[in-house]
Amino acid sequence: MSAGFEAGDRVRARPGDPDHHTRVPRYVRGHAGEIVALLGEWPLPDASAGGVIRPEPCYAVRFGARDLFGAGDHTVTVDLWESYLERA
C-alpha cells in the first residue's frame, strides 16, 4: 500500500465512535491536524484485535491544543493510521 498523505498535508481524524476496537483517541475525532511524518506501515490495530494482520501507513499527526481542548499554546502529536484520516 502506498502512503496517501505526506508531511504538511492537512487532515481530519474521522469522527464517530465505532463498535469495535480503535486507536483513535476520542479527543481528536473530528478535529483537523497536520501530518508531521510518515512512520511506516504497521498492522492496523482495529483489524489485529480481530486476528487479521492488515498493514497500512501510520502517521504522526499534530493538533493544536486550543483546537482540541479550548486552551493551550502547545501542540499534541498522535500516531494515526491512514484509515483513521481524511483530507481536511
KAKA-V250013 format. One record per pair of residues at least 4 apart in sequence whose C-alpha atoms are under 6 Angstrom apart, sorted by the first residue. I is the first residue (numbers start at 1). GAP is how many residues later the second one is. D is the distance in Angstrom with one decimal. If there is no record, write none. Layout:
((I;GAP;D) (I;GAP;D))
//
This chain:
((3;54;5.8) (7;28;4.8) (7;29;4.9) (7;30;5.2) (8;26;5.9) (8;27;5.3) (9;25;5.7) (9;26;5.4) (10;23;5.8) (10;24;4.6) (10;78;5.3) (11;21;5.5) (11;22;5.5) (11;23;5.9) (11;75;5.5) (11;76;4.4) (11;77;4.4) (12;19;5.4) (12;20;4.1) (12;73;5.6) (12;74;5.3) (12;76;5.2) (13;16;5.1) (13;17;5.2) (13;18;5.7) (13;71;5.8) (13;72;4.7) (14;15;5.6) (14;16;5.4) (14;70;5.6) (14;71;5.5) (15;14;4.6) (15;15;4.3) (21;25;5.3) (22;24;5.2) (33;29;5.4) (33;30;4.6) (34;27;5.4) (34;28;5.2) (35;26;4.5) (36;24;5.4) (36;25;5.5) (37;22;5.7) (37;23;5.3) (38;21;4.6) (39;19;5.4) (39;20;5.3) (40;17;5.6) (40;18;5.8) (41;14;5.7) (41;15;4.9) (41;16;4.2) (41;17;5.9) (42;13;4.8) (42;14;5.7) (43;10;5.7) (43;11;5.1) (43;12;3.9) (44;10;5.7) (44;11;5.7) (47;5;5.1) (48;4;4.8) (48;5;5.3) (57;24;5.9) (57;25;5.6) (58;22;5.6) (58;23;4.2) (58;24;5.9) (59;20;5.5) (59;21;5.4) (60;18;5.7) (60;19;4.5) (61;16;5.3) (61;17;5.3) (62;14;5.6) (62;15;4.2) (63;12;5.5) (63;13;5.2) (64;11;4.5) (65;4;5.7) (65;7;5.3) (65;9;5.7) (65;10;5.1) (66;4;4.4) (66;5;4.2) (66;6;5.1))
//
